[in-house]
Amino acid sequence: MRIRNTHRIIGIILLIPFFGWALTALIFFIKPGYEGAFEVLAPKTYAISTQLPINAEPGWQEARYLRTILGDHLLVKTSAGWLHLDPKDNRPRTPPTESELRTLLRDAFSANPARYGEIATVNENTVVTNTGIEVVLDWNRMTLQQKGKDTDRINLLYRIHYLQWTGVKVIDRVVGLVGIGLILVLTSLGAMLAFKR
């Protein structure tokens, strides 16, 4: 009788996590809204019309040459990280002005205007559009990161699924371990009850 009561109590405790796991697993299986939420947004690139000699310097581990609506870009990886250089003289290229940032992003948004709409606000290298999408430019890598409310919702579902309920890593790890431990105990008790009969 004691095993049965313990099994029942643990089962009741795990009702909320089990419901959360089942619901989020169903959403992860169907993946509604994933396309836009995790769409890879990149600066629009154009064909390189002129042949510029790239004078590699010691310490360069990787180099990328591309052309956007703002012109030519030389991206170089070193042991200290990425550098954004002017391919004509290998000097660091200054970050874009607000006007240049708007031009670069409007050009990138042309790939999916329904999602990105128009730029509403600019704060340094981050813009927010009138559709509620936040886009961040990493100038040295020439990459864009986008997220909207749909991205935040899906990330919240991941946190629920993986028992990351508090946002505090240490506490969430303990909650996760306790949850897994309770599942193992529940399974063991269930097996004992089944075979005891």
VEXTOR-43408 format. One record per residue (C-alpha): residue in one letter; x negated, z negated, y negated. Coordinates in nm, 4 decimals, decimal comma. Layout:
> residuo/east/up/north
> A/X/Z/Y
...
//
This chain:
> residuo/east/up/north
> M/0,0000/0,0000/0,0000
> R/-0,2882/-0,0770/-0,2359
> I/-0,4352/0,2732/-0,1887
> R/-0,0973/0,4305/-0,2639
> N/-0,0571/0,2292/-0,5872
> T/-0,4116/0,3094/-0,7010
> H/-0,3494/0,6766/-0,6244
> R/-0,0238/0,6683/-0,8255
> I/-0,1847/0,4950/-1,1266
> I/-0,4794/0,7376/-1,1382
> G/-0,2375/1,0301/-1,0996
> I/-0,0350/0,9055/-1,3998
> I/-0,3549/0,8602/-1,6061
> L/-0,4596/1,2172/-1,5247
> L/-0,1205/1,3734/-1,6106
> I/-0,2246/1,4557/-1,9692
> P/-0,5663/1,6087/-1,8802
> F/-0,4127/1,8011/-1,5856
> F/-0,1389/1,9404/-1,8085
> G/-0,4006/2,0324/-2,0721
> W/-0,6269/2,1956/-1,8131
> A/-0,3422/2,3952/-1,6582
> L/-0,2037/2,5157/-1,9907
> T/-0,5427/2,6089/-2,1360
> A/-0,6502/2,7751/-1,8093
> L/-0,3377/2,9933/-1,8239
> I/-0,4200/3,0923/-2,1831
> F/-0,7841/3,1652/-2,0892
> F/-0,6574/3,3825/-1,8020
> I/-0,4146/3,5826/-2,0183
> K/-0,6417/3,5800/-2,3292
> P/-0,3784/3,6428/-2,5979
> G/-0,5325/3,7149/-2,9383
> Y/-0,8914/3,7114/-2,8122
> E/-0,9713/4,0623/-2,9341
> G/-0,9384/3,9824/-3,3021
> A/-1,0520/3,6207/-3,2825
> F/-1,3852/3,7105/-3,1252
> E/-1,4251/4,0643/-3,2566
> V/-1,7874/4,1547/-3,3228
> L/-1,8106/4,2523/-3,6875
> A/-2,1272/4,4302/-3,7982
> P/-2,2458/4,6037/-4,1131
> K/-2,1617/4,9723/-4,0943
> T/-2,4775/5,1752/-4,0355
> Y/-2,5588/5,5331/-4,1256
> A/-2,7971/5,7966/-3,9983
> I/-3,1511/5,7659/-4,1297
> S/-3,2232/6,0843/-4,3206
> T/-3,5851/6,0276/-4,4213
> Q/-3,8812/5,9457/-4,2023
> L/-4,0472/5,6386/-4,3473
> P/-4,3712/5,5213/-4,1929
> I/-4,3452/5,1603/-4,0818
> N/-4,6756/4,9854/-4,1271
> A/-4,6617/4,7072/-3,8731
> E/-4,8427/4,3917/-3,9692
> P/-5,0080/4,1328/-3,7435
> G/-4,7591/3,8742/-3,6241
> W/-4,4612/4,1086/-3,6019
> Q/-4,2889/4,0611/-3,2680
> E/-3,9999/4,2985/-3,3216
> A/-3,8847/4,5410/-3,5912
> R/-3,5492/4,7054/-3,6601
> Y/-3,4964/4,9829/-3,9115
> L/-3,1463/5,0659/-4,0310
> R/-2,9497/5,2123/-4,3183
> T/-2,6321/5,0671/-4,4646
> I/-2,4312/5,1473/-4,7733
> L/-2,6916/4,9364/-4,9613
> G/-2,9819/5,1553/-4,8479
> D/-3,2673/5,1130/-4,6007
> H/-3,3521/4,7834/-4,4329
> L/-3,6501/4,6720/-4,2269
> L/-3,5782/4,3616/-4,0200
> V/-3,8840/4,1968/-3,8692
> K/-3,9064/3,9094/-3,6236
> T/-4,2064/3,6789/-3,6536
> S/-4,2911/3,3423/-3,4995
> A/-4,1277/3,1835/-3,8076
> G/-3,8028/3,3800/-3,7688
> W/-3,6528/3,6979/-3,9095
> L/-3,7546/3,8632/-4,2376
> H/-3,5618/4,1245/-4,4335
> L/-3,8103/4,3660/-4,5880
> D/-3,8041/4,6785/-4,7989
> P/-3,9366/4,9513/-4,5665
> K/-4,1194/5,1242/-4,8540
> D/-4,3665/4,8421/-4,9166
> N/-4,2943/4,5661/-4,6595
> R/-4,2021/4,3233/-4,9379
> P/-3,9147/4,0789/-4,8901
> R/-3,5854/4,2285/-4,9959
> T/-3,3840/4,0025/-5,2254
> P/-3,0436/3,8856/-5,1005
> P/-2,7510/4,0958/-5,2221
> T/-2,5750/4,0292/-5,5489
> E/-2,2053/3,9454/-5,5324
> S/-2,1232/4,3078/-5,6101
> E/-2,3544/4,4331/-5,3329
> L/-2,2127/4,1802/-5,0875
> R/-1,8612/4,2989/-5,1662
> T/-1,9685/4,6612/-5,1180
> L/-2,1403/4,5873/-4,7843
> L/-1,8461/4,3894/-4,6475
> R/-1,5757/4,6273/-4,7677
> D/-1,7647/4,8967/-4,5797
> A/-1,7798/4,6783/-4,2659
> F/-1,4098/4,5873/-4,2980
> S/-1,3155/4,9561/-4,2766
> A/-1,3530/4,9214/-3,8966
> N/-1,0436/4,6947/-3,8878
> P/-0,8703/4,6764/-4,2288
> A/-0,5571/4,5125/-4,0832
> R/-0,7580/4,2052/-3,9786
> Y/-0,9900/4,1736/-4,2767
> G/-0,7830/4,2966/-4,5683
> E/-0,9469/4,2489/-4,9087
> I/-1,2115/4,0020/-5,0236
> A/-1,0433/3,7106/-5,2020
> T/-1,3349/3,4752/-5,2735
> V/-1,7152/3,4890/-5,2575
> N/-1,9423/3,1864/-5,2220
> E/-2,3091/3,2842/-5,1855
> N/-2,3262/3,4637/-4,8461
> T/-1,9708/3,3709/-4,7390
> V/-1,6485/3,5497/-4,8215
> V/-1,2868/3,4678/-4,7448
> T/-1,0378/3,7516/-4,7269
> N/-0,6725/3,7606/-4,8295
> T/-0,5866/3,7571/-4,4564
> G/-0,7611/3,4199/-4,4141
> I/-1,0726/3,5476/-4,2371
> E/-1,4065/3,3864/-4,3238
> V/-1,7107/3,6136/-4,2963
> V/-2,0705/3,4937/-4,3246
> L/-2,3644/3,7297/-4,3796
> D/-2,7033/3,6425/-4,2302
> W/-2,9157/3,8551/-4,4630
> N/-3,2438/3,8156/-4,2725
> R/-3,0878/3,9327/-3,9463
> M/-2,8328/4,1634/-4,1137
> T/-2,5517/4,0258/-3,8993
> L/-2,1975/3,9116/-3,9741
> Q/-2,0019/3,6223/-3,8242
> Q/-1,6237/3,6238/-3,8640
> K/-1,3600/3,3652/-3,7836
> G/-0,9980/3,3068/-3,8652
> K/-0,7198/3,0669/-3,7748
> D/-0,6886/3,2399/-3,4385
> T/-1,0575/3,1705/-3,3667
> D/-1,0099/2,8041/-3,4604
> R/-0,7015/2,7773/-3,2331
> I/-0,8845/2,9226/-2,9339
> N/-1,1870/2,6984/-2,9967
> L/-0,9488/2,3997/-3,0089
> L/-0,8101/2,5034/-2,6687
> Y/-1,1652/2,5118/-2,5303
> R/-1,2263/2,1588/-2,6629
> I/-0,9022/2,0391/-2,4992
> H/-0,9912/2,2093/-2,1706
> Y/-1,3393/2,0566/-2,1578
> L/-1,2220/1,7078/-2,2684
> Q/-1,4012/1,7342/-2,6036
> W/-1,1220/1,5440/-2,7729
> T/-1,3053/1,3266/-3,0270
> G/-1,5656/1,5632/-3,1704
> V/-1,8321/1,2983/-3,1038
> K/-2,0661/1,4436/-2,8410
> V/-2,1575/1,1127/-2,6721
> I/-1,7948/0,9945/-2,6474
> D/-1,6738/1,3362/-2,5283
> R/-1,9409/1,3365/-2,2579
> V/-1,8246/0,9940/-2,1365
> V/-1,4584/1,1086/-2,1419
> G/-1,5550/1,4169/-1,9391
> L/-1,7491/1,2167/-1,6826
> V/-1,4660/0,9632/-1,6507
> G/-1,2166/1,2499/-1,6048
> I/-1,4272/1,4098/-1,3318
> G/-1,4806/1,0716/-1,1680
> L/-1,1073/1,0009/-1,1652
> I/-1,0390/1,3408/-1,0079
> L/-1,2881/1,2635/-0,7304
> V/-1,1316/0,9204/-0,6731
> L/-0,7794/1,0695/-0,6789
> T/-0,8808/1,3356/-0,4275
> S/-1,0508/1,0808/-0,2012
> L/-0,7515/0,8454/-0,2093
> G/-0,5157/1,1356/-0,1413
> A/-0,7269/1,2390/0,1582
> M/-0,7282/0,8801/0,2860
> L/-0,3497/0,8583/0,2566
> A/-0,3038/1,1932/0,4304
> F/-0,5304/1,1085/0,7237
> K/-0,4122/0,7479/0,7505
> R/-0,0726/0,8664/0,8630
//
